[in-house]
Amino acid sequence: MSTASPALKMSEPTQLSSPEAPDGGRCSLVAELNRLPWTHPEHFATASKCGIFFRERYESTGKLHDIARAVYYGRYVVAHKDGTLPKIQLMLSLNKRFTHDHNEIFLHESMSLLNDVYDAGDLRKVLSHAGDANLVMCLAQTQKLHYFYMGSSKKAPVDLDSRLSADREHHSAMPFEVRLSRAKDISPGVDVNSPDAKRADRLWLWSQQYKVEDEEDFHSSLGYLMEAEKLVDIYCPSFCHIYHSIVGLLRESYLSTLKLERLDQAIAYAQKATEAKVASPAQRAIFLSDLGLHCKLRYDRKARPQDLETALSAHREAVRLYPTRDSSKAVLLDQLSNSLHSCYLSTRKSAMWLKSHDPAIEHLKEAVLYGRESVEIERKSFNLVNLAQKLDQLFDATGDIEEEYINEAADLASEAAKLKDLSPDEQGPVLQTLGRIFARKYHKSPSYILLQKDRDSSDIEFALQALLMCAKSPVIQPLERIRAARAAGVILYDLRRYEDAWDCLREAVQNIPSASAVHFDREGQQYIISQLSGLGSEACSAGLTAGAPPLKALFVLEQARGILTTNLRGGSGELDDLKCKAPNLYEEFRNFQQQVMRPSEQQVQLVDPLDLSQKPWTDPRMRAIEKLDGVVKLIRETVPGFCDFLTTLEPHHITELSDEDYITVLNTSIFRTDAIVLKRGLVDVIPFYGLLPISINGHRSQMVERIAKPLLKSIHNQRIEPHVRNHYLTRLLKFAWDSIVAPICSRLGLKEHNPTPDCPFAPRVLWIPTGIFAQIPLHAAGDYSSGNLTDSATARMTSSYIASFRMLQHVRSRSRGIQTAGNKGVVVSTASKSWASLPKGIRKYFLPSADVEAAGVTDAARFIQWVQMPRAVKAQLLDVLPSCNYLHVDSHAETDADDPSRSHLILLDETSTESEPVIARLSVKEISSTVADKSILAFLAACSTAYGSVLELLDEGLQIGNAFQLAGFPHVIASLWRAYDFVCPTLAREFYQFLNNHTDEHGGIGNDTIAWALHHAVSTLKEEYLDEPLIWAPFIHLGPMSKEVDWAEWGMNEFRKEILSSKAVGGGAARPGDAADGGAA
């Protein structure tokens, strides 16, 4: 330690001089401290005693100046003495100072000292000695205060005393040394004579004070449990409760975050827990139950048959082993019943394909059997509701023959609703089940089927009351409220109460961001959004039927789409304008935005959970989000004209986006199917009466999905011969033309285009598809049965696609001024000179014709200054993306059937060599987090870059092509399915030659030129391969358009007159929903 004089003056401050002792005398410690020079060996020890004295006196007086003096002396000692004990004394004083007036500065200082203790590695040493309870208590107190005051998200002070009851439930109000002394009582099997077991149980007890809602607490608790796990084996009595706690902690964390890695960890530990040698039959049954429960949870997410098989086997064995008929036995029976129910749902899918329901119904009947046994033991809300749901489905599966099933289900649901002290987590499922069962009871009653006017409406009104009560409850989770509102909206629509249905579904849509925002992890958000697939389309359809203005219905549809992809992106030129007006704030915004959007696995470096000396992990993105919010607030307050920066898309924004463009939104739902057409502020609704949904046994079904889904499945099945897939694709294109595109062309007056000097190219149409429409090649729709080219979309229009209005707002801002943006281009190709000699497993990642295509691209587009990247190294590509204008990627791509945000381009790693290539994957997450400010066009000559692998997430635009648009490329050429290697060089050459021949006087290109170039290239392929649409139909253009088009040339004058004279501008459209119960019109 330095011998220089401390910076802090040793004399007592005036206001702290001559403190009095509690008994009225003067404090001798302060006088003694003033006599000792700072170099004296006892100087700092005496200063520490002064701090302790004033802290203890504060306990009796409660006066601020006492605890302030304690903090003063504590800070002085810590500033000049190393070690843990001075920090502990200061932490205790700071905690008291914080509790006096809730000034969070002192709590933050205390937490900083706590982190220093973790960093110093003293925690392991302290925990090894039971006598150092003072330090342990200080650590517990500091972290508990930090949690209760700050919470997981709260910033306002809370009354600590009011939280003691909740704290007690989690074992953290009990003093730590008391919990240690009760170790025998808490775990009777502890061998207290074993030092390792004793230490393991102390670690286990210490882990119990944390709350899994907070990520830091989760890692802290898990760290202690992992340390305890090192000290036990399958023969140790402590093995059981330690492993059970680990599994439970991971499960609770998964349920709050929906992170699959937590669930995988829980399954691994649950599997190991079943190996315990000292477990009783009851304990072994609980471990098997844990294993089955977590495998069932993973099956619900991933639908892997092996998980369901493991769950069913584990639950059967757990029920067999558990010795007594008590509440735990009821839970085990209910879990077995749930697994059998999942088997029913899984078997039903294949059984329906085989036209046989017998195997599925047997599973369901067995599930009902075990559910009834569970209810006989203990009647709780969870097993009553679960049994009611299974009886409801059994009633439906048996063709409504056994009416006692639905009556018993209604009785059980009613009983569950009458139970006292239902928690908010229980209220949601109970009310939803109650509503759905009484709705089915109403719809399936003979009076409803035979004579609707005589039906009793009491059941349906009761169902609506239950669902609406759930939807409007402030204590029920947002996801449950949305589900209830959605179910109520469907019932109201069936009752032809269209306005009420519209209000109900619209409110459900408005709550979607709240439901998804609960989970910070993108994977959890994707799961939540997938559960609500189609809700926006249903709300839009209900609004149109109810007579709402089409723009308002369209706005509600837009609110439910693109939540995951565009919520952090700027709108309509905002970022470009900000870059000009406030470049420093623009750079700050971009920097924090990039940190927030960066995938967590790239940024998170988890501490070693077995090393308790390290600090708990904190997600760095949390701080980035706070800073991003601060920058956005600063922009709104200080930059003129930016008070609405990054606000939500409003209806008037949609009108502005349609000022020049000709936009066609295709919406299909369980109610109806429509095209909503916008042009220059005019709106028209084109209902497709031939695509009305059908109702089978009370279940609504989309006609478009029923027709297109099996055809699309066959088209994407690489095991089917190409000529057979071409046959299916031809049928799909004919269906799309006859049912969708031809009626739109007829309504809009679009006829076969004949090039003229004034209008050399076919008029442009921008498609915004929803749901299954996003997988249908609308641009290639046509009747090609007799070689006819006139009745097709390519003969009448130039098609482009965009994921949503939010995406359109983003790419339009990026497309401004592309004529003068620059002509720097990069060609990325996965070529290999030794392709033939590569191993077969690696060879598939390379393209033998990549060199030919790269040469053709550079030769065709002479106006671009190309840079060749023949090795396609991922790191190099990420480096050049921000500065290049044109990007041509010739590689393979793969879609992820489980998580579309993991779909990726296949490139090479930096360590790759010609003889030993190493594959690197550039995912949607990584692409979308890149900032490409100077970009114009990305041509992706790769497979399925516009294909959405998860039907429930199609509205989110998580395809590779859309990721490049999010990165900043306003125009992207992508493919809907596999792009044939021999075709891509021809397509690319024709495309770039067209661009080269249609540059302006400055050597730049316009937005429309790119779409026309692809239209020309595809038409060239189409002439040669007309009977093989698999070859020419997958390529699409993603991007905006800007060219003013003469309406007379389109034959649109009559269309304008029709719109202006109709009610479509201000009112609703026809109500085709009335025909939904009888099938297609």
N, C-alpha and C positions, 0 to 999 in steps of 0.2 A: 504493500500500500504506500502511496506517495507520502512524503513527509511535509509537503507544502501545505500551507494553511488552507483549510476548507473555505470554499467560496461563501458558505452560509455563515453569517456573523453569529458568534456564540452568545452574545448578550441577549437576555430575555427581552422580547418586544415590550413596549410600554404597556400595552393593554393586557399582557400576560404576566406582568411582574407581580411578585408577592402574592401568589395564590394562597387562598386559605384552605386549611384542611377541613374535612367534613365536620369535625368536632368544634370548629370555630377557631382552632389554632392555625398557625402558619405552616406551610409545607416545608419541611426540612430538606426534602430531596432537591427542590429547586435551588435552595441556598447552597447545598453541597455541590450541585452541578456548576453553579456560578464560581465556586472556589477552585474547581479542578480545571486545569488547562486542557485543551483538546488533545494534547499529546500524552496525557496521563492514561495509563492502561484501563482505569475504571471510568473514564469520562463517558464513553458511549454506553456502557452498561448502566450508569446512573441515568443518562438521558432516556434509555429504554424504560427504566423503572418509573420515571416521571410520566411517560406516556401511559403506562399501565395504571398508575395512581389516578390520573385524571379520567381514564376510561371507567375505572371502578367507581369513582365518585359520581360520574354521570349516571350510573345505574341507580343511585339513591336520590340525586338532585334533579335529573332530567333537564339540566340547563345546557343551552347551546355552547356557552363559553367553555364548559368543561370538556366536552367531546372535541371542540375545536382545538383546544390545547393538546389533547391526546393525539390528534392527527398531526399537529405541528411537530411534536417530539418524534412521532413515528417516522415522518418524512425525513427529519434531520438524520436519524440513525440510518435509515435505508440509503440515504444519499452518500454516506461515508463508510458504511460497513457492509461487507459481503456476507452472504449466508441466508438460510431459509428463515430462521427464527425472527429476525427483524422484520422481514416481509410479512410474516404471520401476524406479528403484533400490529403492524400498520393496517393489514387487511381487516383485523377485528375492529380497529378504531374507525376505519372508513365505512365498514358495514353499519356500525352504530350511527355514524354521521349521516349516512344515507337514510336510515330508518327515521331519523329525526324530522326531515322535511322533504324527503324523496327527491333530492337533487341528484340527478343521474350521473353527474360528473364524478362524484365520489364512487358510485358503483362501477363505472367504467375503469376508474383507477384501480379499484380492488380487483376487478377481473384481469387487468393487465398484470398485476402482481401474481395472480393465480397462474396465468400463462407462463410467467417467469419461473414459478415453482415447477411446473410441468417440464419446461425446457431444461431446468437444472438437473432433472433426473432424480429428484429427491422423493418423489411419490412412492417409488418402489421400495426405497429404504424405510420410509415411514410406515408403510403398510406391513413391513416385515416385523415391526415391533408394536405390540398391542398397547404399550405404555404411551406412545406418542399420539394420544387421542386428541390433544389440543389442535395439532395441525390438521388431523383428519376432520375434526368438527369445523374448523375454519374453512377448509375446502368445501365441505358440504354446505355450510351456511352461505358462502359467497355464491356458489353456483345456484343454490336454491333461490336466493334473492334475485339473481340475474334472470332466472327463468320466470319467476312470478312477476317481476317488474316489467321486463321486456316482453315476455311470452315468446311465442314462435313468430308473431307478426305484429303484436300490439306495441304502440309507442307511448301510450298514456299511463300514468301511475295507477296502480290498483291497490285496494286495501288488503294488506297482507293477511290480516286477521280473518278476513272473509274467505280466504283461500285455504285456511288450515284444514277444513274438513275434507276438501278434495286432496290436499297434500297427504293427509293421514291415510287416505285410501291407497296411496302409492308408496306407503312405508317410509316417507321422507320427513314427516313431522316428528317421528320417534327419534330421540337422541341416538347418535351412532353407537356410543358405548353400551346403551341399553339393548340395542339390537344385537350387538355382539354377545352380550351376556345371555340373550335368549336364543342363541344359535341352536341349542339342544331342542328347545320347544318348537322352533320353526322347522327344523329337520331332525326328527328323532333318530335317524340312522347315522348321524355324524359321529365319526370316531374322534372324540376330542383329544385322545392321546396321540393322534398322528399329527405332527406339525404341518405336513403338506395338506392334509384334509382340512385342518383348522384354517390355514391360510386360504385354501380354495373357497371355504365357506365365507370367510371375511370378504373376499373378492365378490362372491355371489351376492352377499348382503349389500355391499357397496353399490353394486350395479342396479339394485332395485329402486334407488331414489330417482332415477332418470325417467324422463317422459319421451316416448318415441315420436311424439308429434314434432319435436325439434330435431333437426338433423345432427347438430352438435351433440345433443344428449344421446341420440341413438348410437353414434360412434363411440362415445365415452362408455356407455353401458356395455356395448358389444366388446369393447376393448377389455373391460374387467372380466367379462364372461369368458372371453378367449384365453385370458391369462389363467383363469380358474380351470378351464378345460385342459390346459397343459398339465395340471397337477393331479388329474384323476384318470383312471382307466375303467374298463368295463366291469372290474371287480370291486371298485370303490363305492361305498354307500352314497357318496355325494354325486356320483355320476348321473343319477336319475334327475334330481332337481336342477342340476346345472344345465344338462342338455335340454331338458324341457323348457327352461327359461330362454336358452338360445333360440330354440325353435319358435317359441312364442314371441320373442322380441322381433325376429325376422319376419314372422307373419304379420304382426301389427305394423311394422314398417312397410311391408308390401301393400297392405290394405290402405295405408295413408299416402303412399307415393306411386303405387302400381309399377314399381321397378322390378322387372322380371328377374334380374340377378339376385335380388333378395329372396324371391320365391325359390329359385334354384338352390340357393344356399340353405334355405329352410328344409327343402326335401333331402339334401345331402345329410344334414345333421339329424333329421328325423329318421333316416335310414340307419344311421350309425347308432342312434338311441335304442333301436330295436335289438341291438346286440348286447345290451346290458345283462350281466350274469347274476346280479343280485336283485333284479326287479321282481316284485311280486306279480301274480297274474293280473291284478288290477292295473299296476303300473305298466306292464307290458301291453295291456289293452289300450291304455292311453297313448303310449308311443305309437302303436299301430294306427290308432285313430288320427294322430298327428300326421303320420305319413300319408294316410288315405286322404285326409282333408286337403293337404297341400298338393298332392297329385291331382285331386279333383279341381282345385283352383287353377292349376297350370293347364289342365285339359280345357277348362272354360275359356282360357286365353288362346291356346295353340291348337286345340282339337286334335291332339295326338292320341291315337287309340291306345298305345302302350300306357299312357298316364291313366286313362280310365280303367284299364285292366288292373293296374297296380292298386288304384284306389278301391276298386270293388273288392279285390282279394284282401286288402288290408282291413277294410271295414267289416267284412265277414268274419275274419279271424278275431278282430277286436270284440265283436258282439259275442262270439263263442267263448272267449277267455274271461270276459268280465263276470265276476261271481255273483253280484247282488243286483236286485231290481230296485235301483234308486235313480236319482236324477241324472247321474252320469250315464247309467244304462239307457235312459231315455234319449240322451244326446247321441250316444253311439248308434242306437237304432235309427234315429232320424238321419244321421250321416249316411248310414247304409242305404236307407230309402232314397236319399238324394242321389247317390251314385247309381242306383238302379234306374232312377228317373232319367239320368243322363244317358244310360244305356238304351233306354226306350227312345229318347230323341235321336240318338245316333243310329240305332237300328231302323227307326222309322224312315230315315232318309233313304237308306238302301232298300228297305222293304217297299217303299212307294215305287222305287224304280223297278222292283221285281213284281209289283202288283200283289204283294202279300204283306199283310199287317200282323200276322199271327205272332212271329217272334218278338216284335216290338211290344205288342199288347201284353205278352207274358211278363216281360220286364216291368211294365207299368203296374200290372196287378201285384207282382211281388213287392214293388215299391210301396204300394198302398197297404199291403199286409204288414210290412215292418213299420210303416208310419202309424198305423192304428195301434200297434203294440207300444210304440213310443208314447202315444197320447194316453194310453191306458195307465202308464206308469206315472207320468207327470204332464199336466196340461199347461204348457207354456205357449207364449205367442209364436215362437219360432216353429215348433212342431205342429201346432194347430194350423198355421198358415201353410206350411209345406204340404201337409196332408190334404188340405182343401184344394191346393193347386193341382195335386196329382189326381184327386177325384174329379176335378173339373176336366182335366185332359182325358181321363178314362171315359168320362161321359161323352166327350167329343170323339174319342177314338173308336168307341163301340157303335157309332152311328146313332147316338141319342136314344138307344133302345132302353138302356137301364136308367130310368129317370131318378132312381133313388140316389145315384151317384151325385148328381148336381144338387139335390136337396140336402144331402149330408154335407157336401162342400159348403153350401150356404150357411148351414147351422154352425159348422166349425169356424168359418170366417167371422160370423157374428159373435161367437163366443170369444174369439181372440180380440175383437174390437172392444168388448166389454171388460177385459182385464184391466185391473188398476195399475197405476204407476208404469205405464208403457213409456220407454225411453223414446227420444226422437228417432233413433235408428230403427226402432221397432214399429213406430207409428206409420212410417212410409209404406213398408211392405204390407202391413195389415190393411190399411185403407185401400191400397191398390188392389189387393186380392179381393177384398170385399166388393169393390166396384166392378171388377171384371167378372166375377162369378155371378152377381145379380144381373149384370148386363147379358151374360150368356143365358141365364135362366129365362130372361124376358124374350130374347131372340129365338130361343128354341122351344118356347111354349107352343102347344097346338093352336092356340088362338092367334098367335102371330103368323103362323104358317098358313092356316086355313082361312081365317077371316080377320084381317088386320084391324078393322074398325072396332071389333069387340074385345081387343086385347086389353089386359089389365096393365096400366102404366105404373103401378106402385113399385115394381121391381126396378124398372129402368130409372125412375126418379131417385130411388134409394141409391142405385149405383152411381148416378151422377153426383149426388150429394156427397158420397164417400170420396170419389175421385177429386172433386173440386175442393173438399176440405183438405185433402192431402196437397193439392196444387197450391193452395193459398196459405199453408201453414209456414210461419217464419222459422220454426225450429227444425223442420225436416230438411235433409240435405238437398241441394239444388237438383241433382240428378234425379232423385226420387220425385221431386215436385214436377220436373219436366215430363217424366214418364206418365205421371198421373194426369197432367194437363193434356198430354197427347191422346191418352186413352179417352178422356172426356170429350175431346174434340172429335174423335172418330164417331163416338156414340151420338153426339149432337148432329153430325153430318148425316148419319144414317136416319135420324129422326127428322131430317130436312129443316133443322133449325140452323140454317147456314150462317146467319150473322153471329150467333152464339159460338158456333164452331170456329169461325174466323177469329173472334176475339180470344178464344181459349188457345188456339194453336199459335197465334201471334205472340201471346204472352209467354208461351213455352219457348219460342225461338229467342225471345229477348233474354231468357235466362241461360242460354247455352254458354256464353262466355264465362258466367259465374261458375258453372259446373266444370268447365275445362280448366279454369284458372286455379282450381283447388290443387291440381297436380302440376308442380313446376317442371317435372321431367316430361320431355316431348313424347316419350313412349306412353306414359300415362294419359297425356292429353289425347293422343291418337285413339287409345282404347275408349275413352269417354265419348269422343266425337263419333266413333264407329257405332256406339250403342244408340246414337240418335240419328243414324243415317236416314235420309228422306224426310226428316221433319220439316225442313224449309220448303220442300216441294209440296208437302201436304198443306202447309199454311198458305202457300201461294194459290194452290187450287181452290182451297176453301174461300179465300178472298175473292177470286174471280167469280165463283159461283154465287157468293153473297152479294155481288154487285159492287165491290170495292173498286176504286180506280186502279187500272192495271199497273200504273207506276208504283202505287203503294204496295200492291201485292208483290211486284217485282223487287221492291226494296226489302220486304220481309224475307223473300227468298235469298237475296244477297247477304242478309245478316247471318244466315245459317251456313254460309259457304266460305271456303278459303280462310278459315279462322287460324289454321296452323301455319299457313304459308305467307300471308300478306299483312298480318296485324302489326308488324314492326316496320313496314315499308312506307315510304312517303307517297303522297298522292299527287295527281295532276300537276306535275312540274314543280312541286314544293321544294324538293331537294336541289334541283337545278337553280331555282331562284335563290334559295338559301346560300348556295355555294357562291353566288355572285354578290349577294348583299352582306353576308357575314361568313367569310371563309373560315375564320377560326372556330366559330361555333359549329360550322358544318363538319370540320375535321374532328372536333370533339364528339359530335353526334355519331359520325361514322365509326369512330374508334370504339365507343362504348356499345354501339349497336352490334358491331362485329364480335365483341366479347360475349354479349348476351346470346347471340345466335350460334356461337361456336358449340359443337356437341360436347357434352359434359365429359365423355370418356377421353377427349383430347386434353382437357384442361385439368381435370381432377387427378391429383396424385395422392391416393389414400395413404395415410400413415400406417405403419405396421401395427395391426390390432393387438399384437402380443407385446409391443413395447409401450408400456404405460407412461414412459417418460415423455412421450411425444404429445403434442397438443391434439385435441379432437379436430377432425377434418371439417372445413367449412367450404361450401360450394362458392368458388370465386364469382360466379355469375350473380349471386345475390347482391354483392357490393356494386357490380357493374350495372345491375338494374336500377339501384338507387341513384347512381350517378347519371344514368341515362334519363331517368325521370327528372333529375335536377336540370340537365341540359335542355330537355324539352320545355320545362317550365321557364327557363331563362330565355329561350328563343321566343316563346309566346309573349313574354313580358317586355323584351327589349328590342326585338327586330320589328320595324314597322311593317304592317300588313301580314304578320304571322301569328295573330292572336288565336287562329283556329288551326295551327300547325298540328298535323297528324290526328286530326279529329276523325270521328267515325264517318264513313261514307253516308251521305244523305240523299234523299230522292232527287233533289235538284242537281246533285252531281251526276246521277244517271242521265238526266235530261241533257246536261252539258256534254257528256260523253257521246250522246247520240246526235249532236249538232251536225256532224259531217258524216259519220259512219252509218252504214246500213247494217243493223245488228238484229240477229234472230236468236232469241232465247228459247230453247226447247225444254219444256218442263213436263215430267210425268210423275204421277203419284197413284196412290190407291183410290183416288177420287176421279181423276180425269187426266187427259193429256192435251197439251196446248203448245202452240208457237206464239210467242209474244214478240212482235216485230216493232223496232224503233227506227225512225229516220227523221232527222231534223226536228225533234221534239214531238213528232206524231207517234202515236202508239196504236197498234192494232192487235187484237187477240184472235188467233185462228184455232178454234177447237177441232180436234181430230175425233169425230164421232165414231169412226171405225176402230178406234183404239181405246174405247171405254173399258175400265177395269171390270173384271168378272168376280162374282162371289160364289164360292163353293163351300157349302156347309158353314156359312157365316164368316168365312175367311176371305177377305178381299185380296185380290191379286192383280198386279199390273199386267196389262195385255202386252205392252212392249217388252217387258222383261221375260214374260213367258215365251214369247216368240224368239227374241234375239239371244237370250242367254244360252240355250243349248246349241244354237248355231255358232256363237262365238267360242264356246267351249271346244267344239269340234275344229274350228278354224285354227285355234292356238295349240291343238294337240299335235305335236311333232311325230307321234307314232302313226298317225293316219297318213295314207298315201297322198301326195300332193294333188293328184287329179280329183280325189274325193274331197279334199279340203277346198279346192277351187269350186267344186260343185256347191258346197255349203256356202261359200262366200258369194257366189253368184245369186243364190237364193236370198241371202241377207241383203245384198245390194238391191235386188228387185223389191223386197219388202220395204226397204228404206225409201225407194223411189215412189212406189205406189201409195204408201201410207203417210209419208212425211214430206219428202222434198217436192214431189209433183203438186200436191195441194198448195204448198207455199208458192211455187212458181206460178201456178194458175191465179192465185189471189193477188200476187204482186205484178203479174203481167210479164214475167220473164220468159222469153222465147229463145229459140236457138239463136246464138249470137253469130252474126255475119260481120266480119271486120270491115271497118270503113276508115278513111283517113282521120275523121274526127274522133272515132271511138274504135281503135284497133284491137282492143282487148275486151274480154268478157267482163261484165260488171262484177264488182266484188261484193261478197256477202261474208259477214263475220259471224261465225257460229259460237254461241255460248251454251254448250250442252250441260244437262244435269243428269246425275245418276247413270243409268245404263247407256244413255245417249253418248256419253264420253268415249265409249268403246266402239261405237258404230261409225264406219267410214262414210259419213254423210257427203263428203266431197266427191265420192266415187259412186254415189247412188245412181242406179239406172237399170233399165230393162235391156239386157244384152242377149236375150235368148235367140234372136234372129240376126245378130250382127248389127243391130240398130244402134247408132251413135247419137241420134237426135234426142231421144227420151232419156237424158242423163244429166246429172248435175254439171259435169265438165263441159257440156255443150252450151250451157245457159248462164254459168256464173264462174267466178274465180273465188274459191273458198279459202277462208282462213279460220283459225280457231283461237279462242282465248278462254282461260279457265274461269274467269269471273270478272265482274265490273271493277273490283279492286285491282286485279291484275292488269286490266285494261288501263286503269288510271296510272298504274306504275309504269307500264311499258310505253304508254304514250308520252309520258314525261321524259323517258329515256330516249325516245325516237326523234325528239326535236333537234333539228340541225344536223342530222346524220350525213347530209350531203357534204358538209365541210368538216366532219369529225376526223377524217384521216383515212389513209389507205394501207395501214400496216396489217399484214395477215400472217397467221401461223398455221401450218399444216402439220397435224399430229397423226402419225400412222404407226400401226403395230406391224411393221414389216420385219421379216427375218430372212437373212440370206441362207441360213441353214435350216429352213423350215422343215424340209423333208426328213432331216436327221434328228429332229427334236422328239422327245418322248411323246407318246400319244396323248397323255394327260395334259401336257403343256402345249402341244401343237395347236389345240383347239382355241387357244387364246390369241393366236396370230392369224393374220390374213395374208394369203399368198399373193393376192393382187393389190396389196396396199401401195407398193411402189408405183404400179401403173396408174392407180387413181391419183396419187399425189402429183405425179408428173402431168397428168391431164388437167388437174385443177390449176396448177401454176401456169400452164401453157394457155389455158382458156381465159383466165382472168388476168390479163396483162396490166390492167389498171391498178392492181393490188401489189404491193411490195411484200412478197411472200418470204417467210423464213421457214425452212424445213426442220422438222423435229422427228426424224425417222425412228427414234428409239421410244418415243411416247412415255417418257419418264414423268411420273406423277408430280414430283416436286418441281420439275422444270415448267410443267404446264401451269401449276398454281402460281409460279413466279411471273409468267408472261401474261396471264389472264387480265390483270388490271390495266395493262397498257396496249393490248392488241385491239384492233377494230374488227377484224374478220378472223374467225376461227373455224377450221375444218378438221373434224375428228373422224378418223377412219380406224375404228377399233370394234371390239365386241362390247356388249353391255348385258347386264343381268338384272332382272327384277326380283325383288324379295317378296315372296308370297305372304310372309308374316308381317313384315314391317316395310311399307313402301318407301319410307325415308332412308332405308338401307340399300335401295336399288343403286346400281353403280356402273360406271364405265370401268373397263378392265385395262389397266395401264401397267407400266413396269416400275419396279422399285429402283432407287439409286444404285443399289448393290448388284443389280442385274448385269449379267454378261451375255455375250452371244451364245456361248455354249451352255451356260446355266442361268436361264432367265428366272427372275423373281417377280411374281405378280404383285401389283399394288392396285387397290380399288379406290376409285374416286366416287364417293357416295353423294346422294342427294343432299344430305346434311352439309357436307363440306362444300359442295358447289354453291348452295344457296347462301352460305355464310361469306362467300367471296364478294369483294366489291370491285366491279369492272365498270369504271366511270366512262371509258372511251369506246365502249363496244358498240357494234352495229349488228353483226350477224354471227350466229353459231350454226354451222351445218354439221349435224350429227349423223354420220353414215354408220350407224350402229343399230343393233336390234332393239326394238320395243322401247325406244326412248320416250315415246308418247303414250305408252301403255300403262294403265292403272291396274296394279296387281290385286288390289283389295277393293271389291265392289262397294263396300260400305264407306270407303274413303275417297271415292272418285271425285266428290265435290270439293275435296281439299287441294287438288292439284299437286300431288306429291310425286309427279313423274320427273324423270331426268330433264326433259325438255323445259318444263316449267321452272326447274331449279336454275337453269341458265338464265331464264328471264328474270328471276328474283335476283340473280347476281348482277344483272344490269344489261344483258343482251336483249334488246327489244324484239329482235327477229330470230327465230329458231326454226330450223328444218329438222323434223324428227319423224319417227316411224311408229306405226301402231302395232306392228308385229315384226317378225323376223325379216330383216332385209337381206336379200340374196346377194352374195358376194360378187357374182358376175354382172349384176345389174348396176351396182353403185357407181362404178367408173363412168358408165354411159350417162346415168342420171346427173352426176356431178359435172361432167363435161358440158352437157346441154344447158344445165342451170347457169354455170359461170359464163359460158359463151353469150347467153342472153343478157346477163348483167353487163358484160363487157361491151355489148353492142348498144346498150341503152343507158350509158352514163351521160350525165349532163355536161355542160361546158366546163365545169370545174373538175371533172373526173369523178364526181360522186354519184350516188344513186338515191332514189326516193323510196319511201315506204312501200308504195304500190308496186314498184318494179320488182321487189323481191318476191312478192306473191305471184306476180305474173310470170316470173322466171320459173318458179316451181311448177305452175300450171302448164307452161310450155314444155318443160322437161317430162312431166308425167304424161302429158298428151302424146308426146313422142313415143314413150314406152308403151302406152295404151294401144297405139296403132299397130305395134308389132306383136304385142302379147295380149290382145283383147280377151281371149278365152282363158287367160291365166291371171286373174286379178290379184292373186297372191303376190305377183311380181311387181305390178305397178300401183296398186291401190294403197299400200301402207303409208306412203310419204305424205306428210301434211305440213302446212305452214302455220306456225304460232306467231302472232304478232298483229299490230294495229294497221290501220290504213288511213290515208289522209287526203286522197285525191277527190276533188269535187266532181261529181258525176251529174250529167244532165238528166233530169228526171224524164224528159220526153223520150230520150234515147232508150230508157228502160221500159217505156210503156207505162209510166207510173202516174200519169195525170188522172186516169180514172181511179186509181188506187187512192190518190190524195182526196179526190172528191168524195169517194166512198167513206173514208175515215172521217172527214170533216162533217159529213152529214149523219154519221152514225153515233151511237152512244158509247162506242169503244174508247173515245178520247177521255170522257169524264166518268163513265160508269163501268159497269161490269159487262160480262158476256153471257152467253146462253148457259143454261144449267144442265149439263149433261149428266150430272151426278144422280139424277132421279132414276136413270136406267141401269144403275150399277148393280142392282140386286139380281138382274135377270141375265146378265152376260153381255157379250159384245153386241153393239148395235149393228 
